[in-house]
């Protein structure tokens, strides 16, 4: 209970002190902003009076700091409270008087934001005067007693109870720690203290030695002195953070240098924390525990990000297996409607002859396995010949050349691909009965696009597609039948093709060619 009272009293003192310190610091900070704004936007005539307010604000803060340094450590009340209130009057009157005069004299030329900031300075000045006039009692109090400053006492008491109620069953994680300090006694004391807490400790007497050790051993954390002869701690920190293999090591800087610039520079350079000498063992333990906990969270985050990246890659691979690469890229760029009119492409339909009868007398697993193996080989051939697989329809395979990206030799590519399909079917020799293909090809304009939101598909439509389907259904097993437009697109290479004129349902008399 005595410890709780001590913590509660210190918190209470801090609460009361902040009621004096906060308004004074706010006055100074707002005044610095006001001067910056007036220097940029004017009116410059107001600057002399603004500088007087700034000087008074600095004097005010210096007076309060000096008073608190003398009075608060005793902890038995502000014995010089009346003197403080008297000494503050001079800077406070200057701040209030000049600020009110500036608003009155320059009301028409000050920006609204600057006027608002000066009004805040006046408000904070009056708040500080009211606080000083109300009295500042920081005498010891009992957690259960009512105080003149009841709310402040309650806040302090609540904090004391929170600090006193330490979580039970905490498991402090151990780590490999590198201690870098040019003082042998400091190295020894830190190594022994950390070793007693279960950490594995290695010491280095200089920054260069630390880098040599880090080149051969792995560490979770480094404690580095700032002031060292060969390489100061900030330079060592910079070397670590610039090395891809060492930048993940957490670094706590240690120094007897009580200088805000050093602290700021260390944090900017990537330090995890900054401790001043002499080091409080309890504070050191808390900082190391917090640092290791952040490292654990960072490792978890990296694992989660790696898992997310893995799942993203897997989803991308699946998407690329379903859709053309160009379509996937357009979706990634934000296109919501994928639709294109292709001026000239060649459509291929390949259908397995008598597959229905084969499926009726064959076990389902064998049917799916054989069809899957066959179409997988077709997919590989499509990639090889630069043909885009559109879809499978039962035991039929549909592909297109010249889309999504146009190519001038689309008809030749489609025929070469079709011949490769027939050759692949000829290899399909095994215990199962042989199968054959009937292939039809047509060339012309098509519409291509992505349809659906569930199990979506990239598909093609138009008269060209319908004619290609008819070329297949009216074709000959083991042969390739092409339309007049495809034959013309092929040129003289297939002059020996067998010409046929047939009656095609839905089209009428139509000239076709069976390729040799």
C-alpha positions in Angstrom: 0.0 0.0 0.0 2.9 2.3 0.8 4.2 1.9 -2.8 0.8 2.6 -4.2 0.6 5.8 -2.1 4.1 6.8 -3.4 3.1 6.3 -7.0 -0.2 8.0 -6.4 1.4 11.0 -4.9 3.9 11.3 -7.7 1.1 11.1 -10.2 -0.9 13.7 -8.3 2.1 16.0 -8.3 2.6 15.5 -12.0 -1.1 16.3 -12.6 -1.0 19.5 -10.7 2.4 20.5 -12.2 1.0 20.0 -15.7 -1.8 22.5 -15.0 0.9 25.1 -14.8 3.3 23.7 -17.4 0.8 22.9 -20.2 -0.7 26.4 -20.6 2.8 28.0 -20.5 4.1 25.6 -23.2 0.9 26.2 -25.3 1.5 29.9 -25.1 5.0 29.6 -26.4 4.2 27.1 -29.1 1.2 29.1 -30.5 3.4 32.3 -30.4 6.1 30.6 -32.5 3.4 29.5 -35.0 2.0 33.1 -35.1 5.4 34.6 -35.9 6.1 32.1 -38.6 2.7 32.8 -40.2 3.2 36.6 -40.0 6.7 36.4 -41.5 5.2 34.5 -44.5 1.9 36.4 -45.0 2.3 39.7 -43.0 1.6 42.2 -41.7 5.3 42.8 -41.0 4.4 45.9 -38.9 3.1 43.5 -36.2 6.4 41.6 -35.9 8.1 43.9 -33.2 5.2 43.4 -30.8 4.9 39.7 -31.7 8.7 39.3 -30.8 8.0 40.9 -27.4 5.3 38.4 -26.8 7.7 35.6 -27.8 10.4 36.8 -25.4 7.8 37.1 -22.6 6.6 33.5 -23.3 10.2 32.2 -23.1 10.7 34.0 -19.8 7.5 32.6 -18.5 8.5 29.0 -19.3 12.0 29.5 -17.9 10.6 30.9 -14.6 8.2 27.9 -14.2 11.0 25.4 -15.0 13.3 27.0 -12.4 10.6 27.1 -9.8 9.6 23.4 -10.3 13.2 22.2 -10.2 13.6 23.8 -6.8 10.1 23.1 -5.3 8.7 19.8 -6.6 11.5 17.3 -5.5 10.7 18.0 -1.9 7.1 16.9 -2.5 5.6 18.8 0.5 3.9 21.6 -1.3 4.8 24.8 -3.2 6.4 26.8 -0.4 7.2 29.7 -2.7 3.8 29.7 -4.3 3.1 33.4 -3.6 6.5 34.3 -4.9 5.9 32.3 -8.1 2.6 34.1 -8.6 4.3 37.4 -8.2 7.2 36.6 -10.5 4.8 35.4 -13.3 2.9 38.6 -13.4 5.5 40.5 -15.4 5.7 38.1 -18.4 2.0 37.3 -18.2 1.0 41.0 -18.3 3.3 41.4 -21.3 1.8 38.5 -23.1 -1.8 39.5 -22.5 -1.2 43.3 -23.1 0.7 43.0 -26.4 -1.5 40.1 -27.7 -4.7 42.1 -27.1 -3.1 45.2 -28.7 -2.0 43.3 -31.8 -5.5 41.9 -32.4 -6.9 45.4 -32.0 -4.4 47.2 -34.2 -4.2 44.6 -37.0 -7.7 43.1 -37.0 -8.1 43.9 -40.7 -4.8 42.6 -41.9 -4.2 39.4 -39.9 -5.3 36.2 -41.4 -8.2 34.4 -39.6 -5.9 31.6 -38.6 -3.4 34.0 -37.1 -6.1 35.8 -35.2 -7.4 32.5 -33.9 -4.0 31.5 -32.7 -3.5 34.8 -30.8 -6.9 34.4 -29.2 -5.8 31.0 -28.0 -2.7 32.6 -26.5 -4.9 35.0 -24.6 -7.1 32.2 -23.4 -4.2 30.0 -22.2 -2.7 33.0 -20.4 -5.9 33.6 -18.5 -6.2 29.9 -17.8 -2.7 29.9 -16.2 -3.5 33.0 -14.1 -6.7 31.3 -12.8 -4.8 28.2 -11.9 -2.2 30.2 -10.0 -4.9 32.2 -8.2 -6.7 29.0 -7.3 -3.7 27.7 -5.4 -1.5 24.7 -6.0 -1.4 22.2 -3.2 0.8 19.1 -3.8 1.0 17.9 -0.2 0.8 14.1 0.3 -2.7 12.7 0.2 -4.4 9.4 1.1 -5.9 7.4 -1.7 -9.2 7.3 0.2 -9.2 10.9 1.3 -11.0 13.7 -0.5 -8.7 16.5 -1.7 -9.3 20.1 -2.6 -8.4 19.1 -6.2 -10.7 16.1 -6.1 -10.7 15.2 -9.8 -6.9 15.3 -9.9 -6.6 13.1 -6.8 -9.0 10.6 -8.3 -7.1 10.4 -11.6 -3.8 9.9 -9.7 -5.3 7.2 -7.5 -6.7 5.3 -10.5 -3.3 5.3 -12.1 -1.7 4.1 -8.9 -4.1 1.2 -8.7 -3.5 0.3 -12.4 0.3 0.3 -12.0 0.1 -1.7 -8.8 -2.2 -4.4 -10.4 0.5 -6.1 -12.5 -0.7 -8.9 -14.8 0.1 -12.3 -13.4 1.8 -15.1 -15.2 3.8 -13.0 -17.6 6.4 -15.0 -19.5 9.4 -12.8 -20.4 11.0 -14.0 -23.6 14.8 -14.4 -23.7 16.9 -13.3 -26.6 20.4 -13.1 -28.0 21.7 -9.6 -27.2 24.9 -7.8 -28.4 26.2 -5.2 -25.9 28.5 -2.6 -27.5 30.4 -0.3 -25.2 34.0 0.9 -24.9 33.8 0.8 -21.1 34.8 -2.7 -19.8 32.9 -2.2 -16.6 29.7 -1.2 -18.4 30.0 -4.2 -20.7 30.5 -6.5 -17.7 27.7 -5.1 -15.7 25.2 -5.2 -18.6 26.2 -8.7 -19.6 25.9 -10.0 -16.0 22.6 -8.3 -15.4 21.1 -9.5 -18.7 22.6 -13.0 -18.3 20.8 -13.4 -14.9 17.5 -12.7 -16.7 18.2 -15.6 -19.1 19.4 -13.7 -22.1 22.4 -14.9 -24.1 24.8 -12.0 -24.2 27.9 -11.3 -26.4 29.9 -8.1 -25.8 31.9 -5.9 -28.2 34.3 -3.1 -27.2 33.8 -1.0 -30.3 31.6 -0.5 -33.3 34.1 -2.2 -35.6 34.2 -5.3 -33.4 30.4 -5.3 -33.2 30.2 -5.4 -37.1 32.7 -8.3 -37.2 30.6 -10.2 -34.7 27.4 -9.4 -36.5 28.9 -10.8 -39.6 29.2 -14.3 -38.1 26.4 -14.4 -35.5 22.7 -13.6 -35.3 21.1 -11.4 -32.6 17.7 -10.3 -31.7 18.7 -7.0 -30.1 21.7 -4.8 -29.7 22.5 -2.3 -26.9 24.9 0.3 -28.2 26.7 3.2 -26.5 26.6 6.5 -28.3 30.0 7.8 -27.3 32.7 5.4 -28.6 36.1 6.3 -30.0 36.5 4.4 -33.3 32.8 4.6 -34.5 30.1 6.3 -32.5 26.8 4.6 -31.8 24.9 6.6 -34.4 27.4 5.7 -37.1 27.1 2.0 -36.0 23.3 2.3 -36.1 23.5 3.8 -39.6 25.7 0.9 -40.8 23.2 -1.7 -39.4 20.2 0.0 -41.0 21.9 0.2 -44.4 22.7 -3.5 -44.4 19.9 -5.7 -45.8 21.0 -8.6 -43.5 21.3 -6.5 -40.3 18.6 -3.9 -40.6 16.0 -6.1 -38.8 18.1 -6.1 -35.6 16.4 -3.9 -32.9 18.8 -1.4 -31.4 18.5 0.4 -28.1 21.0 3.3 -27.7 22.6 3.9 -24.4 24.4 7.2 -23.4 25.2 9.5 -20.6 24.6 12.4 -23.0 21.5 14.2 -21.9 20.8 16.0 -25.1 17.5 16.0 -27.1 19.4 16.4 -30.4 21.2 13.1 -29.7 17.9 11.3 -28.9 16.2 12.7 -32.0 19.2 11.7 -34.2 19.2 8.2 -32.9 15.4 7.7 -33.4 15.7 9.2 -36.9 18.5 6.8 -37.7 16.3 3.8 -36.7 16.9 3.2 -33.0 14.2 1.4 -31.2 14.7 3.2 -27.9 17.1 5.5 -26.0 18.3 5.0 -22.4 20.4 7.4 -20.4 23.2 6.4 -18.0 23.2 5.4 -15.2 20.7 2.7 -16.4 17.8 1.8 -14.2 17.7 -2.1 -14.2 13.9 -2.1 -14.0 13.6 0.4 -16.8 16.1 -1.6 -18.9 14.2 -4.8 -18.4 10.9 -3.1 -19.4 12.4 -1.6 -22.5 14.0 -4.9 -23.6 10.7 -6.7 -23.0 8.8 -4.1 -25.0 11.4 -4.2 -27.8 11.3 -8.0 -28.0 7.5 -7.9 -28.0 7.5 -5.5 -31.0 9.9 -7.9 -32.7 7.6 -10.8 -32.2 4.7 -8.7 -33.7 6.9 -7.7 -36.6 7.7 -11.4 -37.2 4.0 -12.3 -37.1 3.3 -9.4 -39.5 5.9 -10.7 -41.9 4.4 -14.2 -41.7 0.9 -12.9 -42.3 2.2 -10.7 -45.2 4.0 -13.7 -46.7 0.8 -15.8 -46.4 -1.2 -13.0 -48.0 1.3 -12.8 -50.8 1.2 -16.6 -51.3 -2.6 -16.6 -51.4 -2.5 -13.7 -53.9 0.0 -15.5 -56.1 -2.2 -18.6 -56.0 -5.3 -16.6 -56.8 -3.4 -14.9 -59.7 -2.3 -18.2 -61.0 -5.8 -19.5 -60.9 -7.1 -16.4 -62.7 -4.4 -16.7 -65.4 -5.5 -20.3 -65.9 -9.0 -19.2 -66.5 -8.5 -15.9 -68.4 -6.1 -14.6 -71.0 -3.1 -12.7 -69.5 -4.2 -9.5 -71.3 -7.7 -9.7 -69.8 -6.3 -10.3 -66.3 -4.1 -7.2 -66.6 -7.1 -5.1 -67.7 -9.1 -6.3 -64.7 -6.2 -5.4 -62.5 -6.1 -1.9 -64.0 -9.7 -1.4 -62.9 -11.7 -2.1 -66.1 -15.2 -3.3 -65.1 -16.5 -4.2 -68.6 -14.1 -6.2 -70.9 -15.6 -6.1 -74.4 -13.8 -5.9 -77.8 -14.8 -6.0 -81.4 -12.1 -8.0 -83.2 -11.9 -7.1 -87.0 -10.4 -10.4 -88.0 -9.7 -13.6 -86.1 -9.9 -17.4 -86.8 -12.0 -19.7 -84.7 -11.3 -23.4 -84.2 -13.7 -26.1 -83.1 -12.4 -29.6 -82.4 -14.8 -32.3 -81.4 -14.1 -35.9 -80.3 -15.9 -38.3 -82.5 -18.2 -41.0 -80.9 -17.2 -39.8 -77.4 -20.7 -40.2 -76.1 -20.6 -43.9 -76.8 -17.2 -44.2 -75.1 -18.5 -42.4 -72.0 -21.5 -44.6 -71.8 -19.4 -47.8 -71.5 -16.5 -46.5 -69.5 -16.3 -45.8 -65.7 -16.7 -42.1 -64.8 -13.2 -41.7 -63.3 -11.7 -43.2 -66.5 -13.7 -40.9 -68.7 -12.7 -37.8 -66.7 -9.1 -38.8 -66.5 -8.8 -39.5 -70.3 -10.6 -36.3 -71.3 -8.5 -34.3 -68.7 -5.2 -35.7 -70.0 -6.2 -35.1 -73.6 -7.4 -31.5 -73.1 -4.3 -30.7 -70.9 -2.1 -31.7 -73.9 -4.3 -29.5 -76.1 -3.7 -26.6 -73.7 0.0 -27.0 -74.0 -0.2 -27.0 -77.8 -2.4 -23.8 -77.7 0.4 -22.1 -75.7 3.0 -23.4 -78.1 1.2 -22.1 -81.2 0.1 -18.8 -79.7 -3.6 -19.8 -79.9 -6.0 -18.7 -77.2 -8.1 -21.5 -75.6 -11.7 -20.2 -75.2 -13.4 -23.1 -73.5 -14.4 -26.7 -73.6 -18.0 -27.7 -74.3 -18.5 -31.3 -73.2 -16.0 -33.2 -75.4 -15.4 -30.2 -77.8 -12.5 -27.9 -77.6 -12.8 -24.3 -78.8 -9.9 -22.0 -79.5 -9.2 -18.7 -81.4 -6.2 -17.2 -83.1 -5.8 -13.4 -83.4 -7.3 -12.4 -80.0 -7.1 -10.9 -77.5 -4.0 -9.5 -79.3 -4.3 -9.3 -83.1 -1.8 -11.1 -85.3 -1.6 -11.1 -89.1 -1.1 -14.9 -89.5 -4.1 -15.9 -87.4 -5.4 -18.3 -90.0 -2.0 -20.0 -90.5 -1.6 -20.3 -86.7 -5.1 -21.9 -86.3 -4.4 -24.5 -89.0 -0.9 -25.3 -87.6 -2.5 -25.8 -84.2 -5.3 -28.0 -85.6 -2.7 -30.2 -87.4 -0.9 -30.6 -84.1 -4.2 -31.6 -82.4 -4.6 -34.4 -85.0 -1.0 -35.5 -84.5 -1.6 -35.6 -80.7 -4.7 -37.8 -81.2 -2.6 -40.2 -83.2 -0.3 -40.7 -80.2 -3.2 -41.6 -78.0 -2.6 -45.4 -78.2 -3.3 -47.5 -75.2 -5.7 -50.1 -73.8 -8.7 -47.8 -74.3 -10.3 -47.7 -77.8 -8.8 -45.0 -80.1 -10.5 -41.6 -80.4 -10.5 -39.2 -83.4 -11.1 -35.5 -83.9 -13.3 -33.6 -86.3 -12.1 -30.0 -86.7 -13.8 -27.0 -88.3 -12.3 -23.5 -88.8 -13.7 -20.2 -89.9 -12.2 -16.7 -90.2 -14.0 -13.3 -89.7 -14.9 -10.6 -87.3 -16.0 -11.5 -83.7 -17.0 -9.9 -80.5 -14.9 -11.0 -77.5 -15.5 -10.2 -73.8 -15.8 -11.3 -70.2 -19.2 -12.3 -68.9 -20.6 -13.3 -65.6 -19.6 -12.6 -62.0 -19.6 -16.2 -60.8 -17.5 -18.7 -62.7 -17.0 -16.0 -65.3 -15.6 -16.8 -68.7 -13.9 -15.1 -71.6 -16.0 -15.9 -74.7 -16.5 -14.9 -78.3 -19.7 -14.4 -80.3 -20.9 -13.6 -83.8 -21.6 -15.2 -87.2 -18.0 -16.2 -87.5 -18.3 -18.4 -84.4 -21.5 -20.1 -85.7 -19.9 -20.9 -89.1 -16.8 -22.4 -87.4 -19.1 -24.6 -85.4 -20.9 -25.7 -88.6 -17.5 -26.5 -90.3 -16.8 -28.9 -87.4 -20.2 -30.6 -87.3 -20.3 -31.1 -91.1 -16.6 -32.2 -91.2 -14.9 -35.5 -91.6 -13.3 -37.4 -88.7 -9.5 -37.0 -88.7 -9.6 -34.1 -91.1 -9.7 -30.3 -91.0 -12.6 -28.5 -92.8 -12.2 -24.7 -93.3 -14.5 -22.0 -94.7 -14.1 -20.0 -97.8 -12.9 -17.0 -95.8 -10.2 -19.1 -94.0 -9.1 -20.6 -97.3 -8.6 -17.2 -98.7 -6.7 -16.0 -95.6 -4.3 -19.0 -96.0 -3.3 -18.0 -99.5 -1.6 -20.3 -102.0 -0.1 -22.6 -99.3 -3.2 -24.9 -99.4 -4.0 -24.8 -103.1 -4.4 -28.6 -103.2 -7.3 -28.5 -100.6 -10.4 -30.5 -101.5 -13.2 -28.1 -102.4 -16.8 -29.1 -101.3 -20.2 -27.3 -101.8 -22.6 -28.5 -99.2 -26.0 -27.5 -97.8 -25.5 -26.3 -94.2 -28.4 -25.8 -91.9 -29.1 -22.2 -91.2 -26.7 -21.0 -93.9 -27.7 -22.8 -97.1 -25.2 -23.7 -99.9 -21.7 -23.1 -98.7 -18.3 -23.7 -100.2 -15.8 -25.4 -97.8 -12.3 -26.9 -98.1 -10.9 -30.1 -96.6 -7.2 -29.6 -96.0 -4.8 -32.3 -96.9 
